[in-house]
Amino acid sequence: MIEKIKAFLKEVMLEWKKVIYPGKDELIGSTWVVLIFSFVISIFLGLVDLGLSKLVGNMIR
C-alpha cells in the first residue's frame, strides 16, 4: 500500500512539472474576458427574468 502511494505521488510530481502557467499578460486578458462575459450574461438573464415575470404576472390576472 505504501509503495502504491509513493508511486502515485511520484507520478503527480512528474505531471506537475509539465504544467505551463499563464504569463501576466495572458492572465489579465483572460480575466477581462471572464468579467465581460459574466456582465453580459447577467444582463441577459436579468432581462429574461424581467420578461418572464411580467408574462406570468399578466397570465395570473
C-alpha angles and dihedrals in degrees: 000000000000090000091054091051091049091049091049093050091047090053091047091054091049091052091044090060090057093058115110113205120209120255124242095264093048091048093051091047092050091048091054091049091053093046094049093044091050091049093049093047092048091052091048094049091046091054092046090049092049092049094048093047091052090047093051090044090055092047092053094053 
